Amino acid sequence: MEKHDFDEVVEDEEMEVEDILEEQQVEDTEDEASDGEIYDPEEWEEVTMIVTVNGILDADLVRDAVERNLIKLRYADTDAPVLQINNSLYTAVWNQDLGTNMVLQSTGKEMEVVSCTSTMMTAEKALLTSLSTEGSTIAAKAEIAPRAALSRTQPRGK
């Protein structure tokens, strides 16, 4: 086999691989179209929920974080999401309410219904403690802070 023939074989194989990939992509697109759902990485869904946060010391800081968009919900699609408000972390659990909660907004002397939801989340302040042996940190462990400890302004050891 000459070098020229080898190049043609390689080009043919590359074209076959490209054809297979294109066919697979077309099949995937047809499957998605038949399901009625097309995956879009930029697509997101808005969910209204009631969040009870335990362990917040200053409500003004939370309002400021909401206004500045410094609240993140991480691992939202799991059973144990993590709520981040500024630099504070809260371990959370999803709850379903038996009824429907109405979210109201005051407009002057009247109240306006903004949304209704039965999805709830309860979040507790997470304290990170390091597990170390012989001076080297191995990992960090999250604990839920006791409510009495959260109200103190003194460090734990004092």
N, C-alpha and C positions, 0 to 999 in steps of 0.2 A: 504494500500500500504506500503510495506516495504521500508526501507531506500535504500536497494540495487536496488529495482525497480525504485525508484525516480532518483537515479544516472544514470540508464540506459536511462530513459526518457530525462533527461537533456543532456546526451551525444548525444542521437539521435537528439534532437533539435539543439544542437551546430553543429552537422555534417550537418544537413539540412541547417542551416544558411551559413556554409562554402561552401556547394555545390551550394547554390543560388548565393553567392558572386563569386565563380569561374565561374559559368555559365554566370553571368552578365559581368564578366571581359572578357570572351571569346566572348560574343556578342559584347561588346564594341570594342574589337580588330578587329572582323570581320567587324564591321561598319567602323572603321577607315581604314581598308585595302580596303574596297569597295570604300571609298571616295578617296583613293590614298594618303591620308595624315595621318601620324602618329605623334601624339604629342610628342615632345621631349623637355624637359625643357632646355636642353643645346643648342638647335637649335637657330640660330639667322640669321638675314638677313642684308646684307650690302646695304645701300642706299647712293648714292652719291648725295649731294645737295650743293647749293650755300647758304651761310649764310652771311647776312648783320648784323653786330653787331654795334649798336649805343651806345656810352657812354664809349668806351674803351679809357683810357688815355694813355697807353703805349703799343705800338705794340710789343716791345721786350718781355714784360711779357706774351703776348698771344703766341708768337712764342715758348717761353720757356715752357708754359703750354701744347702746342701741342706736343713738343718733349718729355715731361715727362708724357704724357697721363693723364693730369689733367683736361680734358674737358669732361663733362658728359651731356647728353641730358636726362632729366627726363620727364616723362609723354609724351613720344614721340607719343603714339597712341591716344592722345587727340587733341582737337582743340587749346588748350593753353599749349604747352610744355614749360618747363623751361630749359634754358641753363645755366650750371654752368661752369665758367672758374675760376680755382683756388678757391678762396672763394667768388667770385662775382656771383650774380644771375642776369639773364636776362629773362624777360618775352618775349615769342616769339609767332609768328603766322606763319602758313604755307601759302605759296603763290605758285601758279602755273604760270609759265612764259608762254607767248604766243609762244615763240620759244624754241629752244634748246640751252643750254649753253654748251660750250666746255671747259673742264678743260685741260689746257696745262701745260707742264713741260719743262723747258729749259734744253737741253742737249748740252752744248757747244754753238755753234752759231745757232743751230736749235731748233725748238719747236716740242715736241712730244705730241700727244693727249693721255691723261690719261683716260678721261671719258667724257661722255655726259650726261646731265640731264636737266629736265625741272622743277624739284622740288627745291623750294626756301624757305628760312626761313628768317624772319626779327625779330631781337631781340633788345629789349630796356633794358637799365639798370634798375633794380628794386631796389627801396629803401624801406627798411622795417621800418615802424614806429609803435610804440606801442600805443595801446589804453588803457589808464589807468584811473581808478577812485579811488580816495582816496589813492593813493600811491601803489595800487596793479595792476599789468599788467594783462589785460584780454586776449588780443590776439594781433597778429601782422597783419598789413595790408600792402600789397605790392602796391607801386605806381610806375609809370613810371617817371623817373627823367627828368626834363626839360633839354634840351641840354645846355642852358646857365649855369645852375647850375653845370653841370658836368665838365666844363672847369675851374672852380674855384678851388684853392687849399686851400682857407680859409673855416672854418666851416660855416654852413648856418647862424648862428645867428650873425656873425661878419661882 
